[in-house]
Amino acid sequence: MSIAEILDTMDYGPAPEARDHADAWLAGHADGFGLFIGGAWRSAKSGERFETRDPATGKTLGTLAQADQADVDAAVRAARAAQGAWAALGGHSRARHLYALARLVQKNSRLLAVLETLDNGKPIRETRDIDIPLVARHFYHHAGWAQLMDSEFPKQRPLGVVGQVIPWNFPLLMLAWKVAPALAAGNTVVLKPAEYTSLTALLFAELAQEAGLPPGVLNIITGDGRSGEILVAHAGIDKVAFTGSTEVGRRIRAATAGQGKKLSLELGGKSPFIVFDDADMDSAVEGLVDAIWFNQGQVCCAGSRLLTHEGVADRLYGKVRERMARLRVGDPMDKSVDIGAIVHPDQLRRIETLVAQGMDEGAELWQPQLDLPKNGSFYPPTLLTEVSPSATVAQEEVFGPVLVAMTFRTPDEAVALANNSRYGLAASVWTENINLALDIAPKLKAGVVWVNSTNQFDAACGFGGYRESGFGREGGREGMYEYLTPVVQSKRRPAPVRRGRKAAAEPKSIPAVDRTAKLYIGGRQVRADGGYSLPVAAVDGSSLGSVGEGNRKDIRDAVEAARKAQAWSSATAHARAQVLYYVAENLSARTAEFRDRIRAMSGAAPKAAAREVDAAVSRLFTYAAWADKFDGAVHAPPLRGVTLAMNEPLGIVGMACPDTQPLLAFISLVAPAIAVGNRVVVIPSPRHPLSAADFYQVLDTSDVPGGVVNIVTGARDPLIQILAEHDEVDAVWYAGPVAGAAAVEHASAGDIKQTWIIDGDGCDWLDPASGEGRGFLRHATQVKNIWIPYGE
Ligand code: NAI
């Protein structure tokens, strides 16, 4: 071809990346890879092996071992044996280890990038410029957290051994997101990479050996979902961290229910990409390329739903089609290829099936005329228009280079469409009007919002979802908390719940006549739907009265009332603080009455009962104080812009209270939740519910809007179960007996609800170290990171 011809067509010539180092490394493992356990390589006990292939050619790259129960046992044992010494090393020494890993990643960055591209099929441009630099950045950033452990995470300790299971779409990056914070915090790790893409994890294990990471601190086992299943269910691990499909996430939630393991889930998404009519259209089009054609669309937070203002939709679609026609699809090792191979033929088939289904349901398909490579798994960039919001392709994660487009007329409609999804991972908002962008961002149910940008990631900025996109965050300070647990040094255990002891003399201010306390729903006292009541006995068995026996209908009404009280979540923090102070004031004015009630219910000594009421008043003051101080953060990721990390309320929280210190425990759970803007449905102590029922009157006189606090008395475990299964409840806190926790966690798996299990009867609620503080506020909020780039 002559220069004149080249200038005429401006076609790209082939620009292949060299692969000889990667080939040499693979040749060195031609006999197959083993498992990395206790700092050494060993073959799998099962003897079963499987191949990993290059999805661009279908050629085998290596053979991997399938870990079985005995292998997982060995890996967990090795991790356990190493954990004490690793934690005892201290933050500075761990920081040096993480720093060494970051350095080795950088020194081997090209080899890692090439290997990743060969194994996964994503373009070398992406592994070289995005994945691997972010891996190094993650280890550097977490070397910093290890160094600052003592000062920044006082009274926190590592969890122990962590089991981690990661997907195939960002293999080494997901390893970094999981391993770096776990090790920084002093945990040890057993990690299972995805079966399609294990090679960079195995190379990373070699780098860890080279870096002198103590044996057993990091263990890598390979295998398919069966190995993952064994790992997450293993009794020897203290925490499970998973990234992958919502389906498997749900199974893991159910499999670990009641095991007392901490869990974080980073699951699927169907993220909206919202373009307003004043957006810079050309930037939005480039944004879309990064949103949905980056990594062949195999990105959990891919901007896969294009929502465009009706007035500019045709113009935007025209520009998008033009741009799609210029995308280069082909050999991922070619440096000027935009779209590489789909990870596996199975995934390709899944994409084809979903697109066909979309067309069956009425979508109009547009694909550019492209010559796809004959071998390997490739799929062209695809635009589906005429898609209805309820269509399968608008609701299901396609996990491929497929964009579905819909239109809206008003900002409110854009928000409604954006939130019309069971997922809530990320969102992109495109407008030149910063007021509009910052008005919309908080209304989106998503863990990350990118303003005029998309798919931005940084180790300093937490990442994770709302709703069925999972819970927990990776990156930033909040990501570190996923690998820590408070060191509780309770000076004294709470007095056990007393039964059958002689009752304290009936205090005069308690009326001797029986009365039946109703339920408290939507700011009103209402009769229990079933018309039944439950007797409440004093410690000596004598009757103190009765309470309504709540049922499923009462819980549904309470949730509905909480839903209607949405304005509380957008009230100013100052306003919420004022209400909490007022509640405290009114409780304080009735100290004698509540003290006597506690004495009558639980047989507490006068001083102890008085202390409990005083502590409840103080706790209300604490959270009134916190309401306008539990601030988010402003991060400075490496871009021209800022990221606002906002602490947002969860929404509606269902809670079950313990029998211990019944008034104080009730206040200790309710106050932090409402201080940050949640609405709650509370099941008070079943044994001692009367102080909660007395509290209705305090709420009534304290300007607490109806529906913010709803109280349903009755049998704790069945009622909390209903809350855990309820679609409109965003989180469940369970502070009942540990035995009831398993059912709650099980029930929460349906819609991947956040749960918090508290040893309510083992907690000394009087002690501020265990009964109040930031930990409660963290559990009451979720962080939304809003990325705002600036500059012309
Ligand atoms: P997957 O969720 O099955 O695989 C992710 C990881 O979980 C792999 O390491 C796998 O071996 C492991 N795993 C599978 N079953 C397990 C179990 N029962 N217990 C423990 N670990 C288990 O995802 P898959 O099948 O590879 O992809 C299917 C769909 O999932 C994709 O089409 C995509 O829609 C979605 N997906 C979403 C990801 C995300 O980051 N949101 C990542 C990967 C897949």
Residues whose N, C-alpha, C, O or C-beta is under 5 A from the ligand:
A	BS01	NAI	V165 I166 P167 W168 K192 P193 A194 E195 G223 D224 G225 G228 E229 V232 T243 G244 S245 V248 R251 E266 L267 G268 C300 E397 V398 F399
